């Protein structure tokens, strides 16, 4: 029974990585485009950004459960990139008032940065 739970959570963790990577990439491109195209500045953008940034927290939580509860070994620096992604989301969010005049650039480049961290974490896990 325990092995089935580990395998299921590992599969969800692997699949969810694509949600984090592709989602943050799309959010980044959308926010950067919204910096120049007024029509793209919709409430849907912020809902989408919130959803894909929440996906980062879900991904890291699943990884922490795999390591902490199920004792799944992880490659060097894999967890580092995950936690840096969480910290990046927090930093981006904390600068939203100071960068209000450049909010779309902040979230655009910030989301692309988080996407890059996800790609790097995935590549490290794949090379193992």
MMTF fields as JSON, N, C-alpha, C and O atoms, coordinates in Angstrom:
{
  "mmtfVersion": "1.0.0",
  "mmtfProducer": "UNKNOWN",
  "numBonds": 511,
  "numAtoms": 512,
  "numGroups": 128,
  "numChains": 1,
  "numModels": 1,
  "chainsPerModel": [1],
  "groupsPerChain": [128],
  "chainIdList": ["A"],
  "bondAtomList": [4, 2, 8, 6, 12, 10, 16, 14, 20, 18, 24, 22, 28, 26, 32, 30, 36, 34, 40, 38, 44, 42, 48, 46, 52, 50, 56, 54, 60, 58, 64, 62, 68, 66, 72, 70, 76, 74, 80, 78, 84, 82, 88, 86, 92, 90, 96, 94, 100, 98, 104, 102, 108, 106, 112, 110, 116, 114, 120, 118, 124, 122, 128, 126, 132, 130, 136, 134, 140, 138, 144, 142, 148, 146, 152, 150, 156, 154, 160, 158, 164, 162, 168, 166, 172, 170, 176, 174, 180, 178, 184, 182, 188, 186, 192, 190, 196, 194, 200, 198, 204, 202, 208, 206, 212, 210, 216, 214, 220, 218, 224, 222, 228, 226, 232, 230, 236, 234, 240, 238, 244, 242, 248, 246, 252, 250, 256, 254, 260, 258, 264, 262, 268, 266, 272, 270, 276, 274, 280, 278, 284, 282, 288, 286, 292, 290, 296, 294, 300, 298, 304, 302, 308, 306, 312, 310, 316, 314, 320, 318, 324, 322, 328, 326, 332, 330, 336, 334, 340, 338, 344, 342, 348, 346, 352, 350, 356, 354, 360, 358, 364, 362, 368, 366, 372, 370, 376, 374, 380, 378, 384, 382, 388, 386, 392, 390, 396, 394, 400, 398, 404, 402, 408, 406, 412, 410, 416, 414, 420, 418, 424, 422, 428, 426, 432, 430, 436, 434, 440, 438, 444, 442, 448, 446, 452, 450, 456, 454, 460, 458, 464, 462, 468, 466, 472, 470, 476, 474, 480, 478, 484, 482, 488, 486, 492, 490, 496, 494, 500, 498, 504, 502, 508, 506],
  "bondOrderList": [1, 1, 1, 1, 1, 1, 1, 1, 1, 1, 1, 1, 1, 1, 1, 1, 1, 1, 1, 1, 1, 1, 1, 1, 1, 1, 1, 1, 1, 1, 1, 1, 1, 1, 1, 1, 1, 1, 1, 1, 1, 1, 1, 1, 1, 1, 1, 1, 1, 1, 1, 1, 1, 1, 1, 1, 1, 1, 1, 1, 1, 1, 1, 1, 1, 1, 1, 1, 1, 1, 1, 1, 1, 1, 1, 1, 1, 1, 1, 1, 1, 1, 1, 1, 1, 1, 1, 1, 1, 1, 1, 1, 1, 1, 1, 1, 1, 1, 1, 1, 1, 1, 1, 1, 1, 1, 1, 1, 1, 1, 1, 1, 1, 1, 1, 1, 1, 1, 1, 1, 1, 1, 1, 1, 1, 1, 1],
  "groupList": [{"groupName": "UNK", "atomNameList": ["N", "CA", "C", "O"], "elementList": ["N", "C", "C", "O"], "formalChargeList": [0, 0, 0, 0], "bondAtomList": [1, 0, 2, 1, 3, 2], "bondOrderList": [1, 1, 2], "singleLetterCode": "X", "chemCompType": "L-PEPTIDE LINKING"}],
  "groupTypeList": [0, 0, 0, 0, 0, 0, 0, 0, 0, 0, 0, 0, 0, 0, 0, 0, 0, 0, 0, 0, 0, 0, 0, 0, 0, 0, 0, 0, 0, 0, 0, 0, 0, 0, 0, 0, 0, 0, 0, 0, 0, 0, 0, 0, 0, 0, 0, 0, 0, 0, 0, 0, 0, 0, 0, 0, 0, 0, 0, 0, 0, 0, 0, 0, 0, 0, 0, 0, 0, 0, 0, 0, 0, 0, 0, 0, 0, 0, 0, 0, 0, 0, 0, 0, 0, 0, 0, 0, 0, 0, 0, 0, 0, 0, 0, 0, 0, 0, 0, 0, 0, 0, 0, 0, 0, 0, 0, 0, 0, 0, 0, 0, 0, 0, 0, 0, 0, 0, 0, 0, 0, 0, 0, 0, 0, 0, 0, 0],
  "groupIdList": [1, 2, 3, 4, 5, 6, 7, 8, 9, 10, 11, 12, 13, 14, 15, 16, 17, 18, 19, 20, 21, 22, 23, 24, 25, 26, 27, 28, 29, 30, 31, 32, 33, 34, 35, 36, 37, 38, 39, 40, 41, 42, 43, 44, 45, 46, 47, 48, 49, 50, 51, 52, 53, 54, 55, 56, 57, 58, 59, 60, 61, 62, 63, 64, 65, 66, 67, 68, 69, 70, 71, 72, 73, 74, 75, 76, 77, 78, 79, 80, 81, 82, 83, 84, 85, 86, 87, 88, 89, 90, 91, 92, 93, 94, 95, 96, 97, 98, 99, 100, 101, 102, 103, 104, 105, 106, 107, 108, 109, 110, 111, 112, 113, 114, 115, 116, 117, 118, 119, 120, 121, 122, 123, 124, 125, 126, 127, 128],
  "secStructList": [7, 2, 2, 2, 2, 2, 2, 2, 2, 2, 2, 2, 2, 2, 2, 2, 2, 2, 2, 2, 2, 2, 2, 2, 2, 2, 2, 2, 2, 2, 2, 2, 2, 2, 2, 2, 7, 4, 4, 4, 7, 7, 2, 2, 2, 2, 2, 2, 2, 2, 2, 2, 2, 2, 2, 2, 2, 2, 2, 2, 2, 2, 2, 2, 2, 2, 2, 2, 6, 6, 7, 7, 7, 7, 7, 6, 6, 2, 2, 2, 2, 2, 2, 2, 2, 2, 2, 2, 2, 2, 2, 2, 2, 2, 6, 6, 6, 6, 6, 4, 4, 4, 2, 2, 2, 2, 2, 2, 2, 2, 2, 2, 2, 2, 2, 2, 2, 2, 2, 2, 2, 2, 2, 2, 2, 2, 6, 7],
  "xCoordList": [0.823, 0.0, 0.856, 0.569, 1.91, 2.78, 3.466, 3.59, 3.911, 4.591, 3.656, 4.083, 2.382, 1.424, 1.243, 1.126, 1.217, 1.09, 2.289, 2.149, 3.474, 4.704, 4.709, 4.993, 4.394, 4.398, 3.37, 3.641, 2.201, 1.16, 1.61, 1.482, 2.137, 2.578, 3.755, 3.834, 4.661, 5.781, 5.267, 5.747, 4.292, 3.732, 3.031, 3.161, 2.292, 1.632, 2.675, 2.538, 3.716, 4.795, 5.478, 5.765, 5.734, 6.366, 5.445, 5.892, 4.18, 3.236, 2.964, 2.826, 2.888, 2.613, 3.761, 3.555, 4.961, 6.098, 5.807, 6.2, 5.123, 4.775, 3.76, 3.807, 2.85, 1.883, 2.636, 2.346, 3.597, 4.386, 5.197, 5.19, 5.882, 6.775, 5.988, 6.227, 5.071, 4.306, 3.419, 3.317, 2.783, 1.911, 2.644, 2.17, 3.802, 4.563, 5.142, 5.273, 5.487, 5.942, 4.847, 5.088, 3.649, 2.522, 2.163, 1.878, 2.181, 1.881, 2.918, 2.577, 4.181, 5.237, 5.089, 5.226, 4.814, 4.631, 3.396, 3.425, 2.319, 1.086, 1.31, 0.887, 1.972, 2.212, 3.143, 2.926, 4.161, 5.052, 4.305, 4.48, 3.483, 2.699, 1.719, 1.48, 1.152, 0.204, 0.873, 0.202, 2.175, 2.892, 2.752, 2.756, 2.631, 2.552, 1.174, 0.838, 0.379, -0.931, -2.014, -2.226, -2.677, -3.682, -4.792, -5.273, -5.2, -6.315, -5.999, -6.915, -4.736, -4.349, -4.354, -4.157, -4.577, -4.579, -5.963, -6.765, -6.215, -7.519, -7.389, -6.295, -8.521, -8.546, -8.125, -7.544, -8.418, -8.053, -6.537, -6.08, -5.763, -4.307, -3.913, -3.091, -4.489, -4.102, -4.595, -3.922, -5.748, -6.211, -5.266, -4.931, -4.846, -3.94, -2.589, -2.046, -2.044, -0.761, -0.876, 0.009, -1.965, -2.163, -2.237, -1.698, -2.902, -3.037, -1.701, -1.381, -0.922, 0.343, 1.388, 2.288, 1.275, 2.187, 1.788, 2.657, 0.509, 0.063, 0.518, 0.811, 0.577, 1.046, 2.478, 2.846, 3.284, 4.665, 4.648, 5.4, 3.799, 3.712, 3.216, 3.697, 2.269, 1.761, 2.872, 3.029, 3.63, 4.728, 5.767, 6.197, 6.169, 7.188, 6.647, 7.384, 5.388, 4.787, 4.792, 5.116, 4.434, 4.472, 5.888, 6.095, 6.854, 8.248, 8.699, 9.405, 8.294, 8.665, 8.032, 8.657, 6.813, 6.165, 6.896, 7.111, 7.277, 8.019, 9.32, 9.672, 10.023, 11.304, 11.111, 11.74, 10.237, 10.08, 9.317, 9.72, 8.221, 7.378, 7.778, 7.881, 8.0, 8.277, 9.768, 10.146, 10.61, 12.075, 12.604, 13.543, 12.0, 12.463, 13.732, 13.72, 14.835, 16.064, 15.908, 15.199, 16.575, 16.471, 17.856, 18.816, 17.959, 19.244, 19.729, 18.933, 21.027, 21.588, 20.985, 20.794, 20.693, 20.18, 18.739, 18.189, 18.116, 16.722, 15.828, 15.028, 15.961, 15.156, 15.535, 14.68, 16.801, 17.252, 16.458, 15.955, 16.344, 15.613, 14.131, 13.509, 13.57, 12.173, 11.952, 11.011, 12.823, 12.654, 12.998, 12.404, 13.934, 14.21, 12.999, 12.712, 12.289, 11.065, 10.017, 9.366, 9.85, 8.895, 9.308, 8.474, 10.575, 11.067, 10.892, 10.549, 11.12, 10.944, 9.5, 9.243, 8.564, 7.148, 6.849, 6.146, 7.38, 7.153, 7.769, 7.164, 8.957, 9.626, 8.862, 8.66, 8.446, 7.661, 6.402, 6.073, 5.709, 4.487, 4.765, 3.993, 5.859, 6.155, 6.547, 6.431, 7.002, 7.385, 6.267, 6.502, 5.061, 3.995, 3.626, 3.238, 3.731, 3.385, 4.52, 4.286, 5.76, 6.893, 7.071, 7.555, 6.682, 6.858, 5.537, 5.393, 4.581, 3.258, 3.347, 2.564, 4.288, 4.451, 5.056, 5.029, 5.597, 6.176, 5.66, 6.386, 4.412, 3.842, 3.853, 4.153, 3.532, 3.484, 4.879, 5.055, 5.86, 7.243, 7.708, 8.381, 7.355, 7.722, 7.172, 7.913, 5.891, 5.281, 5.679, 5.756, 5.928, 6.362, 7.722, 7.876, 8.709, 10.054, 10.131, 10.855, 9.387, 9.376, 8.815, 9.366, 7.739, 7.148, 8.073, 8.17, 8.748, 9.708, 10.889, 11.424, 11.298, 12.367, 11.94, 12.708, 10.72, 10.196, 10.108, 10.402, 9.706, 9.68, 11.076, 11.233, 12.079, 13.457, 13.922, 14.63, 13.537, 13.885, 13.237, 13.851, 12.003, 11.323, 11.997, 12.142, 12.405, 13.115, 14.415, 14.748, 15.139, 16.417, 16.211, 16.962, 15.209, 14.92, 14.555, 14.961, 13.789, 13.398, 14.593, 14.706, 15.48, 16.661, 17.585, 18.172, 17.71, 18.543, 17.942, 18.666, 16.625, 15.968, 16.085, 16.224, 16.03, 16.106, 17.511, 17.68, 18.513, 19.899, 20.336, 21.421, 19.505, 19.847, 19.755, 20.011],
  "yCoordList": [-1.207, 0.0, 1.254, 2.212, 1.243, 2.411, 2.715, 3.876, 1.666, 1.867, 2.497, 3.318, 2.109, 2.687, 4.172, 4.953, 4.581, 5.992, 6.799, 7.922, 6.225, 6.902, 7.074, 8.156, 5.999, 6.074, 7.073, 7.828, 7.073, 8.017, 9.458, 10.304, 9.73, 11.086, 11.494, 12.646, 10.569, 10.875, 11.234, 12.184, 10.471, 10.746, 12.099, 12.842, 12.413, 13.719, 14.825, 15.85, 14.624, 15.612, 15.841, 16.981, 14.773, 14.91, 15.633, 16.51, 15.272, 15.929, 17.378, 18.237, 17.643, 19.001, 19.948, 21.155, 19.408, 20.238, 20.945, 22.096, 20.26, 20.88, 22.0, 23.005, 21.833, 22.891, 24.133, 25.249, 23.929, 25.041, 25.712, 26.937, 24.927, 25.478, 26.17, 27.34, 25.464, 26.038, 27.181, 28.219, 26.985, 28.023, 29.316, 30.393, 29.223, 30.441, 31.056, 32.277, 30.234, 30.771, 31.567, 32.667, 31.005, 31.711, 32.982, 34.02, 32.887, 34.067, 35.158, 36.339, 34.764, 35.741, 36.44, 37.66, 35.673, 36.255, 37.155, 38.243, 36.702, 37.486, 38.805, 39.861, 38.744, 39.968, 40.918, 42.13, 40.392, 41.265, 41.9, 43.088, 41.133, 41.696, 42.747, 43.757, 42.509, 43.46, 44.773, 45.797, 44.755, 45.994, 46.978, 48.193, 46.446, 47.306, 47.315, 48.263, 46.282, 46.182, 46.291, 45.363, 47.412, 47.73, 46.673, 46.374, 46.111, 45.163, 43.862, 43.132, 43.572, 42.347, 42.507, 41.535, 43.715, 43.993, 43.688, 44.589, 42.427, 42.0, 41.355, 41.013, 41.203, 40.514, 39.056, 38.466, 38.477, 37.081, 36.879, 35.822, 37.88, 37.787, 37.554, 36.684, 38.321, 38.211, 36.916, 36.355, 36.434, 35.124, 34.027, 33.104, 34.144, 33.145, 33.191, 32.147, 34.377, 34.517, 33.915, 33.18, 34.224, 33.666, 32.147, 31.488, 31.6, 30.146, 29.461, 28.458, 29.997, 29.327, 29.568, 28.749, 30.681, 30.871, 29.981, 29.509, 29.748, 28.786, 27.378, 26.56, 27.099, 25.792, 25.522, 24.371, 26.564, 26.412, 25.889, 24.974, 26.461, 26.025, 24.581, 23.811, 24.219, 22.85, 21.888, 20.826, 22.255, 21.412, 21.185, 20.054, 22.249, 22.131, 21.327, 20.551, 21.507, 20.728, 19.238, 18.412, 18.897, 17.485, 16.935, 15.815, 17.713, 17.277, 17.092, 16.135, 18.002, 17.888, 16.657, 16.006, 16.33, 15.117, 13.875, 12.932, 13.877, 12.731, 12.5, 11.359, 13.567, 13.435, 13.191, 12.304, 13.982, 13.91, 12.698, 12.059, 12.371, 11.272, 9.937, 8.926, 9.939, 8.691, 8.406, 7.348, 9.339, 9.174, 8.905, 8.13, 9.545, 9.412, 10.246, 11.437, 9.64, 10.424, 11.417, 11.153, 12.548, 13.538, 13.963, 13.902, 14.391, 14.818, 16.101, 16.879, 16.305, 17.533, 18.736, 18.722, 19.757, 21.042, 21.012, 22.067, 19.851, 19.803, 20.569, 21.408, 20.288, 20.983, 22.462, 23.314, 22.762, 24.151, 24.983, 26.054, 24.49, 25.24, 25.362, 26.384, 24.34, 24.418, 25.485, 26.275, 25.503, 26.491, 27.906, 28.878, 28.027, 29.347, 29.837, 31.034, 28.926, 29.315, 29.844, 30.851, 29.176, 29.651, 31.022, 31.919, 31.184, 32.479, 33.548, 34.688, 33.196, 34.15, 34.619, 35.808, 33.699, 34.071, 35.04, 36.034, 34.747, 35.622, 37.003, 38.011, 37.056, 38.342, 39.141, 40.346, 38.472, 39.151, 39.755, 40.914, 38.97, 39.44, 40.608, 41.566, 40.529, 41.575, 42.905, 43.954, 42.878, 44.105, 44.705, 45.673, 44.16, 44.635, 46.093, 46.77, 46.603, 48.016, 48.95, 50.006, 48.559, 49.401, 49.485, 50.492, 48.435, 48.38, 48.568, 48.121, 49.224, 49.388, 50.036, 49.707, 50.94, 51.604, 50.674, 50.993, 49.533, 48.537, 47.136, 46.15, 47.063, 45.82, 44.703, 43.555, 45.028, 44.002, 43.482, 42.301, 44.363, 43.913, 43.043, 42.033, 43.429, 42.647, 41.231, 40.261, 41.11, 39.788, 39.052, 37.824, 39.772, 39.126, 38.48, 37.278, 39.278, 38.729, 37.778, 36.782, 38.091, 37.216, 35.836, 34.826, 35.789, 34.499, 33.716, 32.494, 34.406, 33.715, 33.187, 32.123, 33.912, 33.448, 32.179, 31.221, 32.179, 30.994, 29.82, 28.685, 30.082, 29.038, 28.447, 27.229, 29.307, 28.837, 27.996, 27.007, 28.372, 27.565, 26.181, 25.175, 26.144, 24.86, 23.994, 22.785, 24.608, 23.864, 23.301, 22.14, 24.122, 23.674, 22.52, 21.545, 22.626, 21.545, 20.257, 19.168, 20.391, 19.215, 18.586, 17.361, 19.4, 18.872, 18.153, 17.125, 18.696, 18.034, 16.69, 15.705, 16.644, 15.391, 14.367, 13.173, 14.817, 13.914, 13.364, 12.263, 14.119, 13.677, 12.634, 12.064, 12.398, 11.461, 10.046, 9.132],
  "zCoordList": [0.0, 0.0, 0.0, -0.717, 0.81, 0.919, -0.412, -0.801, -1.108, -2.391, -3.423, -4.235, -3.387, -4.338, -4.071, -5.015, -2.805, -2.464, -2.907, -3.393, -2.738, -3.166, -4.676, -5.188, -5.379, -6.85, -7.365, -8.299, -6.758, -7.172, -6.943, -7.828, -5.755, -5.45, -6.333, -6.762, -6.606, -7.515, -8.909, -9.527, -9.399, -10.724, -10.765, -11.737, -9.715, -9.656, -9.591, -10.259, -8.791, -8.662, -10.015, -10.38, -10.746, -12.069, -13.055, -13.794, -13.066, -13.974, -13.598, -14.468, -12.312, -11.829, -12.173, -12.29, -12.332, -12.727, -14.049, -14.242, -14.947, -16.231, -16.044, -16.753, -15.102, -14.796, -14.317, -14.747, -13.433, -12.893, -14.002, -14.122, -14.796, -15.827, -16.939, -17.237, -17.538, -18.65, -18.161, -18.815, -17.012, -16.468, -16.18, -16.542, -15.528, -15.234, -16.499, -16.589, -17.468, -18.744, -19.444, -19.941, -19.478, -20.1, -19.326, -19.922, -17.99, -17.172, -17.411, -17.486, -17.531, -17.771, -19.11, -19.201, -20.136, -21.473, -21.492, -22.068, -20.866, -20.813, -20.075, -20.545, -18.926, -18.151, -18.901, -18.889, -19.543, -20.32, -21.485, -21.757, -22.169, -23.271, -22.749, -23.41, -21.562, -20.973, -20.606, -20.478, -20.438, -20.163, -21.329, -21.13, -22.531, -23.716, -24.375, -25.085, -24.153, -24.798, -23.721, -22.941, -23.693, -22.676, -22.593, -21.5, -23.724, -23.754, -23.009, -22.628, -22.802, -22.097, -20.58, -19.851, -20.11, -18.674, -18.1, -17.856, -17.896, -17.41, -16.033, -15.584, -15.388, -14.096, -14.263, -13.352, -15.424, -15.691, -15.6, -15.165, -16.004, -15.887, -14.44, -14.151, -13.531, -12.123, -11.5, -10.635, -11.917, -11.452, -11.937, -11.194, -13.185, -13.75, -13.046, -12.684, -12.85, -12.133, -10.739, -10.302, -10.042, -8.701, -8.707, -7.819, -9.702, -9.79, -10.051, -9.413, -10.985, -11.295, -10.209, -10.023, -9.494, -8.378, -7.202, -6.468, -7.015, -6.003, -6.382, -5.51, -7.68, -8.146, -7.699, -7.463, -7.582, -7.097, -5.663, -5.327, -4.823, -3.429, -3.339, -2.508, -4.18, -4.202, -4.608, -4.006, -5.615, -6.106, -5.021, -4.796, -4.353, -3.312, -2.125, -1.517, -1.798, -0.709, -1.041, -0.188, -2.273, -2.667, -2.579, -2.111, -3.024, -2.935, -1.497, -1.179, -0.635, 0.78, 1.413, 2.25, 1.033, 1.546, 1.054, 1.815, -0.218, -0.76, 0.002, 0.304, 0.308, 1.0, 2.494, 3.072, 3.114, 4.563, 5.046, 6.018, 4.386, 4.848, 4.226, 4.921, 2.915, 2.209, 2.043, 1.539, 2.461, 2.425, 1.014, 0.834, 0.024, -1.354, -1.501, -1.191, -1.972, -2.152, -3.306, -4.276, -3.183, -4.239, -4.695, -3.926, -5.94, -6.476, -5.8, -5.273, -5.825, -5.275, -5.979, -7.195, -5.227, -5.694, -6.2, -6.515, -6.288, -6.744, -5.771, -6.187, -4.501, -3.492, -3.423, -3.179, -3.634, -3.626, -4.625, -4.285, -5.859, -6.881, -6.539, -6.831, -5.929, -5.513, -4.455, -4.543, -3.456, -2.394, -2.877, -2.41, -3.789, -4.366, -5.154, -5.166, -5.808, -6.528, -5.555, -5.835, -4.415, -3.405, -2.894, -2.77, -2.603, -2.114, -3.188, -2.876, -4.431, -5.535, -5.642, -5.833, -5.521, -5.554, -4.408, -4.594, -3.238, -2.08, -2.29, -1.926, -2.868, -3.115, -4.172, -4.021, -5.226, -6.267, -5.651, -5.903, -4.85, -4.219, -3.274, -3.224, -2.529, -1.547, -2.199, -1.565, -3.438, -4.139, -4.978, -5.7, -4.905, -5.778, -5.55, -6.502, -4.33, -4.079, -4.47, -5.057, -4.143, -4.508, -6.023, -6.542, -6.723, -8.178, -8.92, -10.058, -8.283, -8.895, -10.289, -11.18, -10.466, -11.765, -12.825, -14.013, -12.403, -13.318, -12.979, -13.105, -12.552, -12.05, -13.09, -12.764, -14.323, -15.365, -15.693, -15.993, -15.634, -15.838, -14.674, -14.881, -13.466, -12.283, -12.389, -12.227, -12.658, -12.738, -14.016, -14.019, -15.08, -16.317, -16.167, -16.389, -15.792, -15.629, -14.435, -14.47, -13.389, -12.221, -12.539, -12.103, -13.285, -13.661, -14.588, -14.477, -15.496, -16.36, -15.552, -15.865, -14.526, -13.647, -12.91, -12.815, -12.394, -11.699, -12.668, -12.293, -13.909, -14.92, -15.113, -15.191, -15.188, -15.345, -14.18, -14.372, -12.975, -11.809, -11.894, -11.538, -12.365, -12.535, -13.588, -13.406, -14.679, -15.729, -15.177, -15.413, -14.448, -13.885, -12.904, -12.926, -12.054, -11.102, -11.834, -11.429, -12.912, -13.677, -14.38, -14.427, -14.923, -15.595, -14.625, -14.96, -13.428, -12.422, -12.037, -11.886, -11.88, -11.523, -12.654, -12.392, -13.888, -15.037, -15.234, -15.757, -14.82, -15.034, -14.012, -14.119, -13.048, -11.976, -12.424, -11.64]
}
